[in-house]
Amino acid sequence: MNAKHDDEALTRPSDTSPETLTVRTSAAQALAEVDHPEVTFRQKLGSAFAMFRNTKSIIGLSIMGFFVIIAIIAPWITTYRPTAPDVSARLKPPSAQHWLGTTHTGADVYSQMVEGTRAIIVVGFVATLIATLIAITVGVVAGYLRGWKSESLSALTNVFLVIPGLPLIIIVASMFEDPPLVVIAAVLGITGWAWGARVLRAQTMSLRNRDFVQAARANGEPLRRIIAIEMLPNLMALIAASIVGTMTAAIVGLTTLSFIGVIPPSALNWGTILNEASAQGAFRQNQWWWFMPPGIAIALIGVALSLINFGIDEYVNPRLRSAGERARALKKKGMNVNETVTQVRAVPGASAATYSKQAVLDEQAEVTGHHVGEEVTTAMAGPIAGEQITVSGTPGGNVDNIIAEEDNP
């Protein structure tokens, strides 16, 4: 009597000796698929952007988002023309009419700050976009390829590493009577991609020997797909760090050039506001409403970019990531991560002599995140009622020190 099973297929080869039996079960195949689910590109991309989910990155992105929104809606939130003079309102402190005071010509500082934010954001993003695209193209291709092509791209990177960016920008700006901000951003981007390309090349050289890249090459995948699908999601942390560094350098470069007078005041930004305030003696005359707002704005955007960088570093660095996760887990349980002795264990019906002191150390190490070889101190109930034993030692090793202390009620 033949029975058909929905979940099992049996095949008996006729040309083999001795006979072999091959069994294929749909249940086993389904179980294998559950144990090793296929990871989609969308899931890889979501995992790549997990670096922006910690507190530091969220705060930094929020500050940056605030400045981006200000830059977008600038024409609708200003009440005065940024450079319009008003002789009757010269050097006025903040008031209901002028929220951040006025300059020596009576121009509204608040309007200048809002309009200057647009220049900062535009130059920062344009320069970062140019530098990032060049860094990814040169760095990843140079890391993936071998031979003279890789060496040529590496030599090109080294050349741009030694090109001084600031003097080059000064030379380019001197060629224009009123240099456009896009030109300044382009020069900042072209001179600022080399460091990112060098880091990406080193990481790509490590990734090209991984199993998943070798499997893609064996399947005949084209170069563009291997780089875009297999490599870039694994390089997102380094790319994000390169973006943050490039944007910081671009914004600092723009404000520096504006402050020293290379960029004319007509290209309004925070640096030109500081330049004009310094030229008119606002620092000496304590006209704080003129120079403090742009200074605070530059500091805030620097803090935002630093927080994003710290968040990325915490995600990339395994030690920082595991430490942050342990700290958040302990805070949720109401524990103080800075306390050496965090719990006292009382064992009903047992004494310290019968309870494993090493087990207490191992358990305490698991709670506080200590590793093998790191000293841990905890407390447990002693053999006598009211006695407390302080145990110091290393998890996974022997107890180094046992001190019996009597509790004084």
Secondary structure, 3 states (H helix, E strand, C coil): CCCCCCCEEEECCCCCCCCCCEEEEHHHHHHHHHHCCCCCHHHHHHHHHHHHHCHHHHHHHHHHHHHHHHHHCHHHHCCCCCCCCCHHHCCCCCCCCCCCCECCCCCEHHHHHHHHHHHHHHHHHHHHHHHHHHHHHHHHHHHHCCCHHHHHHHHHHHHHHCCCHHHHHHHHHHCCCCCCHHHHHHHHHHCCCHHHHHHHHHHHHHHCCCHHHHHHHHCCCCHHHHHHHHHHHHHHHHHHHHHHHHHHHHHHHHHHHHHCCCCCCCCCCHHHHHHHHHHCCCCCCCCHHHHHHHHHHHHHHHHHHHHHHHHHHHHHCHHHHHHHHHHHHHHHCCCCCCCCCCCEECCCCCCCCCCCHHHHHHHHHHHHCCCCCCCEEEEEECCCCCEEEEEEECCCCCEEEEEEEECCC
